[in-house]
Amino acid sequence: MNKEFTQFKKEIDQMYVPIEKLDQIIADTIMKNDSKQIKQKKNYLKRGLGAALVACSLAIGSAYVSPTMAKVVSHIPLIGHYFNADDKGLKMIAEHDMAMKIDKTVKKHGTTFTVHDAYYDGTRLVIGYTRKSILPSENFKFDLMINGKEMGDLRFSQSERGYYVNPNQYIGLIEVKPVMEKFPEALNLKLIFSKYTEQTDGWDFSFSIKQSDDLALVKPKDRKAHQIAGAEVTLQSLSYGLGGTELTFERLQDSAFLNKHMDFYIYYQLLNDRGELIKSLGGVGMGDEPIDGKERIIDKHSFEPLPKYTKKVTIIPYTIPSNNGVELPKIVMPIVNQTIPFTIEQGEIGAISVTKLEKNKENLSVYFSVNSDFQFDDTLTHNGIWIENKDGKQLESSKGVQRVKGNQYKEVFQIKGNEELFIATYKYSKPIMYDPFTVTLP
């Protein structure tokens, strides 16, 4: 294993993979397991009427690596090791060894599925798996039954993300969130993988999992509804633990408004008592049949774990003014002959100041500050820049935008040769802020 890992590290050092510091993660994990003998945007379900609605998303990376890495992957747990770059909660799950080991394998028709591990805390169920196929990059789907009920009988959201470690091996993460009703503390699961294009028998897995005991639930004493863009919104609960933070809201809104504004969405910022913004991981919402012209909708919003020292949180609702289907005004500026620093005005939202550019044969690093009254998160949701060539083709961002400190950010773009490059952004409307909710933690 040491010889394989040495070669693996050399390969990782020479290429980009979609997980930050992957070599160190694997090294730490191998050392840990050897002593015991022995890895996106926003998923939102708009209102649903009557029967269940399911949100499904698929994000596949494009990294391909050698058989050495593929072999190493098969020996380590997945949750928190390969999928922690965008979700600190998964990293915490791994650090505290909270995922349940499954290690079940099914081989059929030249394809092998292995379910490695799973985690469930009441707010979400996470399952890590790998797939090896003889044919490269085959497409598969999955179905999930919980306590004997199929997806259509349960109102929850589900998503799937992953990437290929080589053309024949895929690492995936399934995430399920209860929305309209709570899941029980113990789940009996049946997971079935199948091909999109062929009617063959599937790869079936059955296992049980119990809810972890690290989640705390707080129900605010003040249940007064807040008026937000014509909706009556009540904060029902705040759940928090090592795996993350979840806010549950009940929203009553006119059906006529929702039918006219299909893209209506209420966003939330979560700040602790030090004013630190907790990273949002997206939201999901489902609704019942209208009664007297109003719809009752349950919205759930997920965030990264709260710091241990947090004693009180502030929740700020906001909406983004609709552009009524009109494309946002685009701003494009050439990079050459610009005097650093230079400023790009973005309308109501403020401005971006480019403070430094670093360029080599493969990458262009852009350092910039955001000057705005609105407090943006680490990934600059509702804002940002990109680099494009003279044909308007956007360059790939290596790891997405990263906060350096305060309102200062950095983003690295992959470039080819000495082509003429342009920096671009949009003019944005200023978000509309509403009265905050506050919750004191026990």
C-alpha positions as CSV (number, residue, x, y, z in Angstrom):
1,M,0.0,0.0,0.0
2,N,2.8,2.4,0.8
3,K,4.4,1.9,-2.7
4,E,1.0,2.5,-4.4
5,F,0.3,5.6,-2.3
6,T,3.7,7.1,-3.2
7,Q,2.9,6.7,-6.9
8,F,-0.6,8.0,-6.3
9,K,0.8,11.1,-4.6
10,K,3.0,11.9,-7.6
11,E,0.0,11.7,-9.9
12,I,-2.1,13.9,-7.7
13,D,0.7,16.5,-7.5
14,Q,0.6,16.7,-11.3
15,M,-3.1,17.2,-11.9
16,Y,-6.2,18.8,-10.6
17,V,-8.9,16.7,-8.9
18,P,-12.2,18.1,-7.7
19,I,-11.5,17.6,-4.0
20,E,-9.2,20.0,-2.3
21,K,-6.1,18.5,-0.7
22,L,-7.2,15.0,-1.7
23,D,-3.8,13.5,-1.3
24,Q,-3.7,14.5,2.4
25,I,-7.2,13.2,3.0
26,I,-6.3,9.8,1.6
27,A,-3.0,9.7,3.5
28,D,-4.8,10.4,6.8
29,T,-7.5,7.9,6.1
30,I,-5.1,5.1,5.1
31,M,-3.1,5.6,8.2
32,K,-6.3,5.5,10.3
33,N,-7.7,2.4,8.6
34,D,-4.3,0.6,8.6
35,S,-4.3,0.8,12.4
36,K,-7.8,-0.9,12.4
37,Q,-6.7,-3.6,9.9
38,I,-8.4,-3.3,7.4
39,K,-15.5,11.6,-1.6
40,Q,-22.5,23.1,-7.3
41,K,-25.6,25.8,-6.9
42,K,-28.6,24.9,-5.0
43,N,-31.4,22.2,-5.0
44,Y,-34.8,23.7,-4.5
45,L,-38.1,22.0,-4.9
46,K,-40.7,24.7,-5.6
47,R,-44.2,24.2,-4.2
48,G,-45.8,20.9,-4.9
49,L,-49.5,20.1,-4.9
50,G,-51.0,16.9,-3.5
51,A,-48.7,14.0,-4.2
52,A,-45.0,13.9,-3.5
53,L,-42.4,15.9,-5.4
54,V,-38.8,14.8,-5.6
55,A,-35.9,17.0,-6.4
56,C,-33.1,15.2,-8.3
57,S,-29.8,16.7,-9.3
58,L,-26.7,15.2,-10.8
59,A,-23.3,16.8,-10.8
60,I,-20.5,14.8,-12.4
61,G,-16.9,16.0,-12.4
62,S,-14.6,15.5,-15.3
63,A,-11.5,14.3,-13.5
64,Y,-9.9,11.0,-14.7
65,V,-7.0,9.4,-12.8
66,S,-5.0,6.3,-13.0
67,P,-5.7,2.8,-11.8
68,T,-3.6,3.5,-8.7
69,M,-6.1,6.0,-7.5
70,A,-9.0,3.7,-8.3
71,K,-7.4,1.0,-6.2
72,V,-6.9,3.4,-3.3
73,V,-10.5,4.6,-3.5
74,S,-11.8,1.1,-2.9
75,H,-10.1,1.0,0.5
76,I,-11.4,4.1,2.2
77,P,-14.8,5.5,3.4
78,L,-16.5,8.0,1.2
79,I,-18.6,10.3,3.3
80,G,-16.5,13.3,4.4
81,H,-13.4,12.2,2.5
82,Y,-14.4,12.8,-1.1
83,F,-17.4,15.1,-0.7
84,N,-16.3,17.6,2.0
85,A,-15.1,20.5,-0.2
86,D,-18.6,22.1,-0.4
87,D,-20.0,20.7,2.8
88,K,-18.2,21.1,6.1
89,G,-20.8,19.0,7.8
90,L,-19.7,15.9,5.9
91,K,-16.1,16.6,6.9
92,M,-17.2,16.8,10.6
93,I,-19.0,13.5,10.2
94,A,-15.8,11.9,8.9
95,E,-13.6,13.5,11.6
96,H,-15.8,12.1,14.4
97,D,-16.2,8.7,12.7
98,M,-20.0,9.0,12.7
99,A,-20.8,7.4,9.3
100,M,-22.1,3.8,9.6
101,K,-20.0,1.3,7.6
102,I,-22.1,-0.7,5.1
103,D,-19.5,-2.3,2.7
104,K,-22.0,-4.3,0.6
105,T,-21.2,-5.2,-3.0
106,V,-23.4,-6.5,-5.8
107,K,-21.9,-7.7,-9.2
108,K,-24.1,-8.1,-12.3
109,H,-23.8,-7.7,-16.1
110,G,-20.2,-6.5,-15.9
111,T,-20.9,-3.8,-13.4
112,T,-20.1,-3.7,-9.7
113,F,-21.8,-1.5,-7.2
114,T,-20.5,-1.1,-3.6
115,V,-22.4,0.8,-0.9
116,H,-19.6,1.9,1.4
117,D,-21.2,4.0,4.2
118,A,-24.2,5.9,5.3
119,Y,-25.2,8.7,7.8
120,Y,-28.5,9.8,9.2
121,D,-29.3,12.5,11.7
122,G,-33.0,13.1,11.2
123,T,-32.5,16.1,8.8
124,R,-30.7,14.2,6.1
125,L,-29.7,10.7,5.0
126,V,-26.4,10.4,3.1
127,I,-25.2,7.3,1.3
128,G,-21.7,6.9,-0.3
129,Y,-21.2,4.4,-3.1
130,T,-18.9,3.4,-6.0
131,R,-19.6,1.9,-9.3
132,K,-17.2,-0.1,-11.6
133,S,-18.3,-0.9,-15.2
134,I,-16.7,-2.7,-18.1
135,L,-18.1,0.0,-20.5
136,P,-16.9,3.5,-19.7
137,S,-19.2,6.3,-18.4
138,E,-22.5,4.3,-18.4
139,N,-25.5,6.1,-17.1
140,F,-27.5,4.7,-14.1
141,K,-30.4,5.8,-12.0
142,F,-31.4,4.8,-8.5
143,D,-34.7,4.2,-6.6
144,L,-35.0,4.3,-2.8
145,M,-37.6,2.7,-0.5
146,I,-37.8,3.8,3.2
147,N,-39.6,1.6,5.6
148,G,-41.4,-0.1,2.8
149,K,-42.6,3.1,1.1
150,E,-41.5,4.1,-2.4
151,M,-40.4,7.6,-3.3
152,G,-43.8,8.5,-4.6
153,D,-45.4,7.8,-1.2
154,L,-43.0,10.1,0.7
155,R,-42.6,13.8,0.4
156,F,-38.8,14.3,0.5
157,S,-36.1,15.7,-1.7
158,Q,-33.2,13.7,-3.0
159,S,-30.1,14.6,-4.9
160,E,-27.1,12.7,-6.3
161,R,-23.6,14.0,-7.1
162,G,-20.3,12.5,-7.9
163,Y,-17.4,12.1,-10.4
164,Y,-15.4,9.6,-12.3
165,V,-12.0,8.6,-10.9
166,N,-11.3,6.9,-14.3
167,P,-13.6,6.2,-17.3
168,N,-14.8,3.0,-15.7
169,Q,-15.1,3.9,-12.0
170,Y,-17.5,6.4,-10.4
171,I,-17.8,7.7,-6.9
172,G,-21.3,8.9,-5.9
173,L,-23.1,10.4,-2.9
174,I,-26.9,10.2,-2.5
175,E,-28.6,12.7,-0.2
176,V,-32.2,12.5,1.0
177,K,-34.0,15.2,3.1
178,P,-37.4,14.8,4.7
179,V,-39.6,17.8,4.0
180,M,-43.3,17.6,4.8
181,E,-43.0,15.0,7.5
182,K,-40.3,13.7,9.9
183,F,-38.6,10.4,9.2
184,P,-38.6,7.9,12.1
185,E,-35.5,7.4,14.2
186,A,-34.8,4.0,12.5
187,L,-34.9,3.5,8.8
188,N,-35.1,0.2,6.8
189,L,-33.7,1.1,3.4
190,K,-33.9,-0.6,0.0
191,L,-31.6,1.0,-2.6
192,I,-31.9,-0.1,-6.2
193,F,-29.6,1.0,-9.0
194,S,-30.6,0.4,-12.6
195,K,-29.6,1.4,-16.2
196,Y,-31.5,4.3,-17.9
197,T,-31.4,2.6,-21.3
198,E,-31.9,-1.1,-20.5
199,Q,-34.7,-3.1,-18.8
200,T,-32.4,-5.4,-16.8
201,D,-32.8,-6.4,-13.2
202,G,-31.2,-3.9,-10.8
203,W,-28.4,-3.9,-8.2
204,D,-30.3,-4.2,-4.9
205,F,-29.1,-3.3,-1.5
206,S,-31.0,-3.6,1.8
207,F,-29.7,-2.2,5.1
208,S,-30.9,-0.4,8.3
209,I,-29.7,2.7,10.0
210,K,-30.5,4.6,13.2
211,Q,-30.6,8.3,13.7
212,S,-27.4,9.7,15.3
213,D,-27.8,11.3,18.7
214,D,-25.8,14.5,18.1
215,L,-28.6,16.6,16.7
216,A,-30.2,19.3,18.9
217,L,-33.7,20.7,18.1
218,V,-34.8,24.2,19.1
219,K,-38.4,25.5,18.7
220,P,-38.5,29.3,19.0
221,K,-40.7,30.6,21.8
222,D,-41.8,33.5,19.5
223,R,-43.8,31.9,16.7
224,K,-45.1,35.2,15.3
225,A,-45.4,35.2,11.5
226,H,-43.2,37.6,9.6
227,Q,-44.6,39.3,6.5
228,I,-42.2,38.6,3.6
229,A,-43.2,39.7,0.1
230,G,-46.8,39.1,0.9
231,A,-46.2,35.7,2.5
232,E,-46.8,34.9,6.2
233,V,-43.6,33.1,7.3
234,T,-43.1,31.3,10.6
235,L,-39.9,29.8,11.8
236,Q,-40.9,26.4,13.2
237,S,-37.5,25.0,14.3
238,L,-33.8,25.1,14.1
239,S,-31.9,21.8,14.2
240,Y,-28.1,21.8,14.6
241,G,-25.3,19.3,15.1
242,L,-22.0,18.1,13.8
243,G,-23.5,17.2,10.4
244,G,-25.0,20.7,9.8
245,T,-27.8,23.1,10.5
246,E,-31.3,23.1,9.3
247,L,-34.0,25.8,9.4
248,T,-37.7,24.8,9.0
249,F,-40.2,27.5,8.0
250,E,-44.0,27.4,7.4
251,R,-45.1,29.7,4.6
252,L,-48.7,30.8,3.8
253,Q,-49.0,32.5,0.4
254,D,-51.7,33.4,-2.1
255,S,-52.0,30.8,-4.9
256,A,-52.7,33.6,-7.4
257,F,-49.3,35.2,-6.6
258,L,-47.4,31.9,-6.9
259,N,-49.1,31.1,-10.2
260,K,-48.0,34.4,-11.5
261,H,-44.5,34.3,-10.0
262,M,-43.3,30.8,-10.6
263,D,-39.7,31.6,-9.8
264,F,-40.5,33.3,-6.4
265,Y,-38.0,32.3,-3.7
266,I,-37.1,33.4,-0.2
267,Y,-33.5,33.2,0.7
268,Y,-32.0,33.2,4.2
269,Q,-28.8,34.3,5.7
270,L,-27.7,32.7,9.0
271,L,-25.4,34.6,11.3
272,N,-24.0,33.6,14.7
273,D,-23.6,36.0,17.6
274,R,-20.2,37.1,16.3
275,G,-21.7,38.2,13.0
276,E,-20.1,35.3,11.1
277,L,-22.1,34.2,8.1
278,I,-22.8,30.4,8.1
279,K,-22.5,29.0,4.6
280,S,-25.8,28.0,3.0
281,L,-26.1,24.6,1.3
282,G,-29.4,25.3,-0.4
283,G,-33.1,24.8,0.3
284,V,-36.1,22.7,-0.6
285,G,-39.8,23.4,-0.3
286,M,-43.1,21.5,-0.7
287,G,-46.7,22.5,-0.5
288,D,-50.2,21.2,0.1
289,E,-53.4,21.7,-2.0
290,P,-54.6,25.3,-1.8
291,I,-57.3,26.1,0.8
292,D,-59.4,29.3,0.3
293,G,-56.9,30.5,-2.2
294,K,-53.8,30.0,0.0
295,E,-51.1,27.4,-0.1
296,R,-49.2,26.1,2.9
297,I,-45.6,25.4,2.1
298,I,-42.8,23.9,4.2
299,D,-39.4,25.4,3.4
300,K,-36.2,23.8,4.7
301,H,-32.9,25.5,4.4
302,S,-29.6,23.8,5.1
303,F,-26.3,25.4,6.4
304,E,-22.9,24.2,7.5
305,P,-22.5,23.4,11.2
306,L,-22.6,26.2,13.7
307,P,-19.3,27.0,15.5
308,K,-19.3,25.5,19.0
309,Y,-19.2,28.9,20.7
310,T,-22.5,30.0,19.1
311,K,-25.1,31.0,21.7
312,K,-27.5,32.9,19.5
313,V,-28.3,33.1,15.8
314,T,-29.9,35.7,13.6
315,I,-31.8,34.7,10.4
316,I,-32.2,37.3,7.8
317,P,-34.8,36.7,5.0
318,Y,-34.3,38.3,1.6
319,T,-35.6,38.2,-1.9
320,I,-34.0,39.0,-5.3
321,P,-36.1,41.4,-7.4
322,S,-37.4,39.6,-10.5
323,N,-36.0,40.7,-13.9
324,N,-39.2,39.5,-15.5
325,G,-37.4,37.2,-17.8
326,V,-35.1,39.9,-19.2
327,E,-31.5,39.0,-19.3
328,L,-29.3,40.8,-16.8
329,P,-27.0,43.5,-18.3
330,K,-23.6,42.0,-18.9
331,I,-20.4,43.9,-18.3
332,V,-17.2,42.8,-20.2
333,M,-13.8,44.4,-19.8
334,P,-10.5,43.5,-21.4
335,I,-7.7,42.4,-19.1
336,V,-4.8,43.7,-21.1
337,N,-3.7,47.3,-20.5
338,Q,-5.7,47.6,-17.3
339,T,-4.1,49.5,-14.4
340,I,-4.4,47.5,-11.2
341,P,-6.5,48.0,-9.2
342,F,-9.5,48.6,-11.5
343,T,-13.2,48.7,-10.7
344,I,-16.3,47.1,-12.4
345,E,-19.5,48.8,-11.5
346,Q,-22.4,46.4,-11.0
347,G,-25.4,48.7,-10.5
348,E,-27.5,48.6,-7.3
349,I,-25.5,45.7,-5.8
350,G,-22.3,47.7,-5.7
351,A,-18.9,47.1,-7.4
352,I,-16.1,44.7,-7.8
353,S,-12.5,45.9,-7.5
354,V,-9.8,43.7,-9.1
355,T,-6.7,44.1,-6.9
356,K,-4.3,41.6,-8.4
357,L,-3.8,39.3,-11.5
358,E,-1.4,36.4,-11.5
359,K,-0.8,34.5,-14.7
360,N,1.2,31.5,-15.8
361,K,1.0,29.0,-18.7
362,E,-2.0,27.2,-17.2
363,N,-3.8,29.5,-14.8
364,L,-5.0,33.0,-14.3
365,S,-5.6,33.9,-10.6
366,V,-7.9,36.9,-10.1
367,Y,-7.9,38.6,-6.7
368,F,-10.8,41.0,-6.1
369,S,-12.9,42.7,-3.4
370,V,-16.6,43.2,-3.3
371,N,-17.9,46.6,-2.3
372,S,-21.5,46.3,-1.3
373,D,-24.0,46.9,1.5
374,F,-25.1,43.3,1.2
375,Q,-23.1,40.7,3.1
376,F,-22.1,37.9,0.6
377,D,-21.2,34.4,1.6
378,D,-17.9,32.5,1.0
379,T,-19.0,31.4,-2.5
380,L,-20.4,34.8,-3.6
381,T,-24.0,33.6,-4.1
382,H,-25.9,36.2,-6.3
383,N,-22.6,37.8,-7.5
384,G,-19.3,36.9,-9.0
385,I,-17.1,37.2,-12.0
386,W,-15.9,35.0,-14.9
387,I,-13.2,35.0,-17.5
388,E,-14.0,34.6,-21.2
389,N,-12.2,34.7,-24.5
390,K,-12.9,37.0,-27.5
391,D,-15.6,34.5,-28.7
392,G,-17.4,34.8,-25.4
393,K,-16.6,31.3,-24.3
394,Q,-16.2,31.1,-20.5
395,L,-13.0,29.6,-19.0
396,E,-13.3,26.9,-16.5
397,S,-12.8,27.8,-12.9
398,S,-10.4,25.4,-11.1
399,K,-12.1,25.4,-7.6
400,G,-14.7,28.1,-7.7
401,V,-14.5,31.4,-5.9
402,Q,-12.8,31.4,-2.5
403,R,-13.0,34.0,0.3
404,V,-9.5,35.2,1.3
405,K,-10.8,37.3,4.2
406,G,-13.6,39.9,4.8
407,N,-14.8,41.1,1.4
408,Q,-11.7,39.9,-0.4
409,Y,-12.0,36.9,-2.8
410,K,-9.9,34.8,-5.2
411,E,-10.7,32.7,-8.2
412,V,-8.4,30.7,-10.4
413,F,-9.3,30.1,-14.1
414,Q,-7.7,27.5,-16.5
415,I,-6.2,29.2,-19.6
416,K,-4.6,28.0,-22.8
417,G,-1.8,29.8,-24.5
418,N,-1.8,33.6,-24.9
419,E,-5.3,34.2,-26.1
420,E,-6.9,37.5,-25.4
421,L,-9.0,37.4,-22.2
422,F,-11.8,39.4,-20.8
423,I,-13.3,39.7,-17.3
424,A,-17.1,39.7,-17.1
425,T,-19.9,40.1,-14.6
426,Y,-23.5,41.3,-14.5
427,K,-25.3,44.3,-13.2
428,Y,-27.5,43.0,-10.3
429,S,-30.5,44.4,-8.4
430,K,-30.0,44.9,-4.7
431,P,-31.6,42.2,-2.6
432,I,-34.6,43.2,-0.5
433,M,-34.1,42.5,3.2
434,Y,-36.8,41.7,5.7
435,D,-37.1,41.7,9.5
436,P,-34.9,39.0,11.0
437,F,-35.7,36.0,13.2
438,T,-33.5,35.4,16.2
439,V,-33.0,32.1,18.1
440,T,-31.2,31.6,21.4
441,L,-29.5,28.2,21.8
442,P,-29.8,26.2,25.0
